[in-house]
Amino acid sequence: MQRRQLARLDKVRQAAESVAALAQNDDTEALRIAWLLVSLESAYAWLPETPEPPASVEHRDGELEQAAFRLDLAMVTAREAVAERLAHHLIDQAQPEEPELCAELDCPGGCTGRHRSSHIDCGPEAVFDDLVEHGIVVEPPEPEPLSPRFAALLEPHQAEEKRTPLPDLEEQVPVVLAHLGVDVSDTDVLLSAAVGLVADAWREGPLDFIHAAEGGPNDGEIFAQSVDLYRRAHRVLVSDRDDGPEALLPFTAVASDVDLPWAGGSRFKLRTATVSGSRGEGGPATEPEEDPVTEFVRPVDDRVWFTAEVMREQGWRAGLLHRAASAAFKASHHFGMPGWPAAVVAAMERLDRLDRTKAPEALADLATVEAALLEAPDRLGADALDRLARHGLFG
């Protein structure tokens, strides 16, 4: 009897884990996810009660108890995953079509302009206000103290004076960039700020831990995604000149989307990796204080926000100078930088000397590889880029 009960608990647990996984997979339609949860709840309800041991027995059966506990955890996970999926689905269906965003989001052909949302943050008090509309009053908890950044913004003298996040930027940065060989009088060259924005807002910080985590992206996937984000950043920085810093919002949406499959044919999504620790500025790794999604999204939001503030208070050119300096120091030979063509030439020389008999098909023709690296490296695919990276072809 015990073996049969253990087997029942284990099978339903496996079903619950599968439902949770499918709920996080965009390939399964929302209605099917709803029916899967209904059938899972039925299977759970039909499980026979775990028999209580006789009063003469001092200890419960530990194996049955653990199996029931694991099943309950799996059910909680499945219910949460389905609830999140269906909530976002209903919200998305109620949204108006926005075809004007399709170009920024690189939507596939035939997109209606209704875009899927993920990781909606309404703030800590919205739920209490929403409940009031239904006649339910719950007092919100005491607010946390403001961060120094926002507290400074609310001080009276800050409201009266124009803020200058980087007051000496337009005097000092051009001198530094000129020393590094960057012609700041050339706007096209100055738009290498797109590389700096990706490096500062997306590549640094928690992504290193996600990279090292089980199920994390390989070097090729990271490179392909950084190329895709560079193009997006370049477009929005050009738009910023006429449309203002708000044009940065589509870049933030894509860079921080934890459910978006990465570029280069990768199936990796940020939500699938688990960060094992976090690192402070120059400090050792520590256990994360927040979930990996929040840890990754917050730096993206904060650093893009800072670029928007620099542009708003000091002008479009100042914002470019700031991120162009980051690009020159951190990624001088990345795709999108003046040094990238020379990096490709060196990589092709090394690739020509390698045995490519077992290489991905995308690396078979050297002329095609070189053209792709110069124009759109992610076109080669994440697997091919990972092979190039593992052989040190990018320096």
N, C-alpha and C positions, 0 to 999 in steps of 0.2 A: 504493500500500500504506500509506504513512504517513497519508494522509487517512482511509482506512478505519479504521485503528487509532485515530486521534484521535477519530473519530466514535463508535466503540465505547466508548472510555474515557469520553467525555462523556455518552453516554446512560446508562451504568450509574451515573455520578456523579449525574446528575439523579434516577435512581431511588432512590439512597441518600438523597439530600436529602429526597425525598418520603416515604420510609419514616420518617425521623427526625421529620418534621413530623407525620405521622399518629400516631406513637407518643406525641406530646405532646398529642394531641387526644382528649379523653374520649369523643367520639362514636364512635370506632372501638373495637370490643370487643377484649379482650386476646388472644383466640385468633386473630383475624384479624391482629393485629400480629405474633404469633409466626410465622404462615405467611408473612407478608410478608418477615420477616427470612430465613426459610429459602429463599424463592425469590430474594431478593436475593443471598444467599451463593452460590446456584447460578449466577446470572448472572455474579457476580464470578469464580467458579472457572472458568467456561467462556471467559473472556477469553483470547485467545492471548497467549503471552509476547511482550513487547516485544523485537524483535530487537536483539541486541547489534551495535554497529557493528564493521566490520573493524578489525583491529589497526592498519592504516595510517592510520585516521582518528583524529585527535588528540582531538576533542571529541565527546561524545555529542550526540544531537539534543535541544536544549533544550526544544523545544515538546512533544515526546513525554514527556520527563522531568517537566515541569511538570504535564501532564495526568494522568500516573500519580500524582504526588504529591497533586494535588487530589482524585483519586478515593480514595486511601488515607485522606485526612482525612475525606472524606464517609462512608466506611465506618466509621471509628472513631466518628464522631458518631452514625450510625444504630445501631450496636451498643450504644453507651452509652444512647441514648434508649430502645431496646427493653428492654435489661436493667433499667433503672430502672422502666419501666412494668410489666414482668412481675413484678419483685420486689415492688413495692407491691401489685400485684394479688393475689399469693399471700398476702402478709401480711394484706391486707384480708379475704380469704375465710376466713382462719383466726380472725379476731376475732369475739368474741361480739356479738350484737345489743345496741345501747344506745339503745332508743327514747326514753329520758328526755332524751337530748341533742338530739333533733330540734327542740324548740322553740327552743333557743338557737342552733342552726345554721340555722334557717329552712329546713328540708328541704321538698322538694315533697311533695304528697300521695302516699300510697302507699309512702313510704320504709319499709324494713324495720327501720331502726335500725342497719344496718351501714354505717359511714361510711368514706369513702375517706381514706387518709392521704397526706401529701406532706411532703417535706423532713424525714425522720426523722433526728435527730441522736443517735447513740448515744455520743458522746464519743470521745476519742482512743485509748482503750485497750480498748474492748469487743471489737474483732476479735481481739486477742491472747488474751483470756480465752475467747472462743468457739472459737478454734482448739484450745485445750487439750482441750476436750471431744471433739475428734476425734483426739487423740493427737499433735497437732502443736504443738511449742513454738517460738515465735519471741519473742525478748526484745523488749519494747516500747522505743521510744526514750526518752531522758532527758526527763522532764517539763519543760515551760516554767515559768519562775518565776510564782508566783501574782500576779494583778492586785492592786493596792493595796486594792481593795474587799474581795476575799475573804481576803487576808492579814490585814486588820484584823479580820475576823470570827473568825479562828482564834486570835487572841491571847488568852492566858489571862484577862486582866482583862475582855475583852469577853464571855467566856463567863459570868462571874460577875455582870456588871451588866446591867441592862435597857437595851437600846439605844433611843435616842430620835433617829431620823433628823433630825427637825425640832423641837427642844426648845421653841422659843418660838412654834410655829405657832398654837396655840389662843388665844394672847394677842394676837398681832400681826395675823394674817390677818383676823379679824372686823372689826377697826378699818379695815383697808384696804378690805375689801369694802363696809362700810357707807358709806365715803366715796364708793365707786363706785355707790352706790344699790342694793346687793344686800342683801336682808333675810335674814340668816343664821339667823334664828329660824324661817323658813319652810323646812321640809325639802324641799318640792317645788322651791323656788327653788334650794336648796343642791345639788340633784341636777343642776344645770347642770354639775356636776363631770364629767358624761358628755361634754360638749362639750370640756372641758379635757383629759380623758384622750385623746380622739381627736386633739386638736390636738398634744398633747405626744408621744404615743407613735407616732402614725401619720402625721400631716400634715407634721411638721417633718423636716428632714434629707434623707435620700436621695431622698424622693419628689419633691423639686424637680428633681433631676437626671433622674429617670425621666420626669417631666413634659416636660422639654425634649428628651429623647432621641428618636431616630427611632422611630416606632411607639409613642411614649408616649401616655398618656391626655390627652384634652382637658379643658378647665375643667369642662364639664358632667359628664363621667365622674367626675372627682375630687369634684365637689360631690355627685353622686348616691351615690357610695360613702361619703362622709363622713356623709351622712344615715343610710344603712343602719347604719354602725358606731355612730353616736350612739345609735340605738335599742337596739342590742345592749349598748352600754356602760351605758345607763340601766338595762336589765334586770338586768345582773350587779351593778351597784352597789346596787340595791335588794335583790338576793338576798344580797349581802355582809353585810347587817345581821344576818341569821339564820344564814347558812351559812358565814360567815368569808371571808377573802381568797381561798381556793381557788376561790370562785365566779367569779373573774376569768379562770380558765383558758379557758373557751369563747370569750371575747372575744379573748384572745391568739391562739387557734387560727385564728379567722377573719381577724383583722387582719393576721396574718403569713402567710396562705396564699397562696403565689405562683402557684398553679394555679387559683384560684377566679375565675370570671368576675365582673366587677364589677356593681354594681346599676344600675338604670335601663335594663335591656336591653342593656347594653354587652357586647361580646365580649372586652374587654381583660382580659388576665391579666398579673400582674406579671412572670412569667417571660419574656414575649414582648418586653419592653423591655430595652435595654442602657444601663447608666449609664456615662457617659463620664468621670466624675470625682467626687470627693468633696470636701466642704468641712469643715474643722475649725471649732470654735466661734469664729465671727467671723473666720475666716481665708479665704484665697483657695482657689479650686478646685484640686484636685490629681488626679493619676491615681489610680484606686481601687487599694488594696492587696489587696482581696479581691473575689470575684465579687459581682455585684449582688444576688443572692439573700441572701447572708450580710450584706451591707452594709445591706439593708433590714430583714431579720428581727431582727438583733441589737438595734437601738434600741427596737423594739416590745417585745421580751422584757424588756430592761433597765428600761424606764420603767414597764411594767405591774408588773414585779417590785418596783420602788421603791414604787409605790402600795400594793401588798400588804404591804410591810414597814411602811409608815406605819400602815396599819390594824391590823396585827398588834401593833405595839408601842405605838401611841398611840390606837388606837380608830377605829371606823368614821367618826365625825364628823370626826376629824382628816384622814383620807384624802380626804373630800369637800371640806373646806376647802382643802386643798392644790391639788386639781385645779379647784375652782371659781374660785380666784384666777387660774389660767392661763386659764380660759374668759373671765373678765371682762376680762383684759388683751389676749388674743389674738383672741378671736372673739365680741365682745360682741353682734354682730348676726347670729350664725349661727342656723340652725334649732336649736331647743331652748333658746334663750336668751330672757330676758324682752324683749329688744329686737327679736326676730325679727318679731312682728306689725307693728311700725312700719316695719321694712325692707320688708315685703311691700307695705304701703300705698304707700310711695314707689316701689317697683318697678312696681306696677300703674299708677300715674300716668304713669310714663315709657313703659311698654309701650303704653298707650292712645294715645300720640302717635306711635308708630312705624308704618311701613308694614308690615303683616303679610301682604301678598298672597302672598309666597313663603315664609312661615314654616311650620314643621312643623305638621301638623294639630292636634297637642296644644295649640297656642297660639291656636286659632281663637276659642274662647269664653272671654271674659275672666273670667266668673264661675267657670267650671270651673277656670281657671288659678289664680285667687286661692284657691279652696278647696283645691286640691292643694298650693299653696305653704305654706298654713297648716298642713295636716294631714300631708302626706307628699310633699315635693317630688320625690322620685325616681319618683313615680307618673307624672310628666309625661314621663319618659324622658330619657336622657343627651343626646340630640340637641337637644331643646327647651331643656334647661337650659344647654347650651353656647351656644345662640343668645342666651339671656337674658344670660349672662355676657359674651359678646363685645360686647354693646351696653351693658355697664356697668350693667345693671339692679340688680345687687346692691351697688352702691356702688363 
